[in-house]
Amino acid sequence: MPRFAANLSMLYPEFDFLDRFDAAAKDGFPGVEYLFPYAFPAAEIAARLQANGLKQVLFNAPPGHWDGGERGLACLPGRESEFRDGIARALDYAAALDCPRVHVMAGLLPASLPRETAKAAYIENLRWAAAEAAKAGRDLLIEPINTRDIPGFFLNRQDEAHAIAEAIGAPNLKVQFDLYHCQIVEGDVAMKIRQYLPTGRVGHIQIAGVPERHEPDIGELNHPYLFKVIDEVSAQCGWDGWVGGEYRPARGAVPNGTSDGLGWLRAAKALSA
């Protein structure tokens, strides 16, 4: 079975953020991911990781003014200086947390901006950021996100993300393959796993039930089957990445709301025992 990481931005909402590390470790997760670490000193997060024997596997670069609705800066001409400052900050945190991957959100496409203009800015920003990440020994990830959850998001499809990564040609620029977003936009998820994992350009996988974004065993996707597909293809091509549980617990922020919903994880571990 794949290595599973808990997304601490969504899981264990009954706890304060820094207490979620302990909760994830107690439930048997070996790794964690989340959206942003910047509200906390890197040393404090590193201490939580070490105390719980957890691996930091992924977080996002600064997205611009998140509370103001921004969802990344990479596709926005004129924001290059802020984008570069954000990448530098993210790489500092990645070094402190021994995190091998940083996700760069593409951003929202302004209605007045031609898509080709945004794409040119996106590619140029990614080319620069991938070079900086390579110097630091990190992978840079881009993620297609569905436009139901984030209307107007610039990058939506796996084929487009892989084409951009291939065109830039940086070995450390990879695609974050979120099965939830892929199912909503494109479907045919198992065949896309078979198509893209062998390319070497998939840096991370994320999961959630579709359509409500609850536990993976709720909804229309058959995750036990997809885990077997990931295992099968990984054995053939050597993919050894992580699978992040990035979902909202169906029971919400109640005591044990996340833990009681981890039947999918326990079942996956039982199959691999």
N, C-alpha and C positions, 0 to 999 in steps of 0.2 A: 504493500500500500504506500501511497505518497506520504511525505512528511507534511504534517498539518501545522499551521500557525493560526493563532487566535488574533483576530482584528480587534484591538482594544479600544478603538473608537466606537465600535458598535456593540461588542459583547461585554457582558458584566456591567450593564449600565446602573445597577444598584450600588456600585462602588465608586468612590472617587478614582480618578484616572490612575494614580500611582499605586493604588491598592489592587488594581486589576491584574497586575503582573503576578502577584501571589495567587489570585484566584485561578488564573490560567494554568499556572504550574501545578496547582493542586488537582486540576482536572486532567492533567496528563499531556497538555500541549508542550512540545519541546521548543517552539518558537513563537514569536509575536510579531505583529505588524500593526500599524495605525496610520491615521492621516498625517498628523503633524506633531513633532515633539517640542516645538519652539517655545511653548508656554512654560517649560520646565528646564532647569539647568541640565546639560548633558550628563554631568557627573552624577546627579540624582537618579536619572534614568538608568545609567550604567550600573549604579549600585543595586537597583531593583533587579536588573537582569542577572547580575552576578549572584545575588542572594538567592535567586530562585532557579539558577541553572538554565536560564533561557537564552536562546539565540535571537538577536534582533535581525529580522530577515528583510524588512522593507519599511520605508516611510516616504512621504511626499516632500518634494521641494516646496518652498513657500509659494502660494498660489496667487499672490496679489492681495487685494482687500476682500478676504473671504466673507466677512460679515456684511460687506457691501454688495455681495453677489458675484464677485469675480471667482473664476474657476481655472486659474492659470494665466500665464502671460506669454507663453511661447509663440503663439500665433499673432501677437499684437505688435505691429510696427510702431516704433516710437517708445516702446517700454524696454528696450534692450538693456539699458543700464540697470534698471531694477531687477530684470530677469537675471543678469549676471551676478548681482549682489546676492540674490536668493540662492543661486547655485553654489556660490562660495560658502554661504551659511550652511546649506544642506550638507556639503562635503565635510565641513568641520564637524557637524553632528555625526555624520557617518563614520568618521575616523574615531570619534570618542566612543561610539556605540558598537564599533566593529561590525557595521552593517554593510553588506556587499552591494546593496541595490538602492537606488533612489528613483522614485517615480516623478516624472515631470508632466504636470497636467497641461494639456494643449491650450485651453482657454475657450471662451465663447466667441463666436464669429459675429462681429458687429454687423448690423443690417446694412450699413453704408459702406462696408469694406468688401471689395471683390474677393472671392475665395482664392483666386490665384495669387493675389497680393499677400493674403494671410499665409498661404502655403509657402511662399518664398521666404517670408519672415520666419515661419516655423522651422523650415529646413535649415536656414542659416543659424538660428538659435540652437537647434539641436546639434548641428555640426560642432559649434563652439563648445557647448556643454559636454558633449561626449568626449571631446579632447581633454577638457579639464577633469572629467571624471576618470578618464584613463590614467592621467598623471597620478591621481589619488588611489588607483587600483580598484575603482568601483564601476559597476554597470549602471547605465542610465536607461530607464524604462519609459515607454510611452504606452498609453492605454486607450483603446476605443471605448467610448461610453455611450450608452443609448440616450436618445434625445427625449425620452419620456421622463427619465430621472433628472436629466440636465438639459433642458431645451436649449438649442443653439450651440451645443458643444461641437467643437471643430472636427474632432476625430471620432468616427462612429463604427468603422468596419475593420475587421481583421485584415482583409486583403489590402486596404489602403495603408494601414499601419506597417505591414510587412514590406510593401513597396517602398515606403519612405525610408524604412530602416535599411533596406537593400540598396537604395539609391545613395544614401549617405555613406554606407560602406564601413562604418566604424564597428569593429568587432564587439565592442562593449555597449553598443546601442541595441536594445532588445525590446520586445513587445510583452506587455503585461496582458495575459489572456484571461479575461474575466468571463467565465462561462455564462454567468447571469446576463451580462450585457450582450454577449454574443447571441444567446437564445432569443432575446427580445428583438434584436435588430436583424439577425440573419438566420438563426436556426441551424440545423444540420451540424450540431456541436461535435458529435463523435467523429465525423469525417474531417472536421477542421482540426481536431486534435491529431488525427492521423496525418493530416497534411502539413501542419506547421511545427509540431514538436521535432521532427527529424531535420528541420532547417538549421537548428542551432540558434534561432532568433527569438525563441520564447524564453523569457527570463523569469517568469513567475506566473502562477495560475491562481485565480480566485473563484470562489463558489458561493452560491446562495440559491434558495428556492425561488422559482419563478411561478407566478408574477409578483408575489407580495414581498419578496426579499426577506423571507424568514428562513428557518432551518433548512438545510439541503434536502431533508426527507419530507418536506412539505412542498407540494406543487407539481408541476408538469415534467420536470427533468428527473431522469432515473440516475441519480448520482452513484449508487453502487456499480451500475454498469459502466458509467463514465470513469470511475476510479480504476476499474479493470482495464479499460482502454488505455488510460494513462500508464498503468503498469506495463501493459503489453508493449506499447510503443516505446516506453522508456527503456525496457530491456533490449529492444532492438537498436536504439539510437544513442543510448547512454545519457538521456536527460535525467538530471538529478536535482531538480528545483524543488520549490516548496509550493504547497497549496494553502492559500489563506482563506479562512472562513470569515467572509466579509458580509455579514447579514445581521438583521435586527431580530433578536429573540422574540418569538411569537407572544410570550407571556410578558414581555416588557421588563421594566425595572423593578421586579419583585424579588424577594429573597429566593435564591437558587433558580431564578428564571432562566439563566443561561445554562447552568449545570444540568438542570432537569431536561433540557432540550438537546443534550449531547448524545442521544441514542444513535445518531448517524455516525458519530466518531467511534463510539464503542463497537458498533457493528463493523466498521471498517477495520479496526484493530483486531477484532475477532477473526475476520477473514484472513488476515495476514499472519495470525499466530501459528 
